[in-house]
């Protein structure tokens, strides 16, 4: 087993890709995201729990229709089955890392843009 011991905040701040998987284990996964100003992840649900930690920018979390502001140092927990979306309401990229339990994305996933992510997911 290799120990994953990285400055996750620095990795998330440096990431410029819409979605980049950086670690997948049997029971968890870490993904970096960068959402451009005015853009959003898009409404979705997962069969797994998701924890999002925001490290830069400002935005809005929408969970089952309830809205809340997110910014650096915000953490949002999305239970499995919850309809959710995250919207960048600021003027700079909304940067975050997210942890899925169990994994959601395929190992090695890299979507440079939201368009790539949408195409890969077949939406």
Secondary structure as the mmCIF struct_conf table of DSSP 4:
data_model
#
loop_
_struct_conf.conf_type_id
_struct_conf.id
_struct_conf.beg_label_comp_id
_struct_conf.beg_label_asym_id
_struct_conf.beg_label_seq_id
_struct_conf.end_label_comp_id
_struct_conf.end_label_asym_id
_struct_conf.end_label_seq_id
HELX_RH_AL_P HELX_RH_AL_P1 UNK A 8 UNK A 14
BEND BEND1 UNK A 17 UNK A 18
STRN STRN1 UNK A 19 UNK A 24
BEND BEND2 UNK A 26 UNK A 27
STRN STRN2 UNK A 29 UNK A 35
TURN_TY1_P TURN_TY1_P1 UNK A 37 UNK A 38
STRN STRN3 UNK A 40 UNK A 40
BEND BEND3 UNK A 43 UNK A 43
STRN STRN4 UNK A 44 UNK A 44
BEND BEND4 UNK A 47 UNK A 48
STRN STRN5 UNK A 49 UNK A 56
BEND BEND5 UNK A 57 UNK A 57
STRN STRN6 UNK A 58 UNK A 63
TURN_TY1_P TURN_TY1_P2 UNK A 64 UNK A 65
STRN STRN7 UNK A 66 UNK A 71
TURN_TY1_P TURN_TY1_P3 UNK A 72 UNK A 73
STRN STRN8 UNK A 75 UNK A 78
TURN_TY1_P TURN_TY1_P4 UNK A 80 UNK A 81
STRN STRN9 UNK A 84 UNK A 88
BEND BEND6 UNK A 90 UNK A 92
STRN STRN10 UNK A 94 UNK A 101
BEND BEND7 UNK A 102 UNK A 102
BEND BEND8 UNK A 105 UNK A 105
HELX_LH_PP_P HELX_LH_PP_P1 UNK A 106 UNK A 106
TURN_TY1_P TURN_TY1_P5 UNK A 107 UNK A 108
STRN STRN11 UNK A 110 UNK A 111
BEND BEND9 UNK A 112 UNK A 113
HELX_RH_AL_P HELX_RH_AL_P2 UNK A 114 UNK A 121
TURN_TY1_P TURN_TY1_P6 UNK A 122 UNK A 122
#
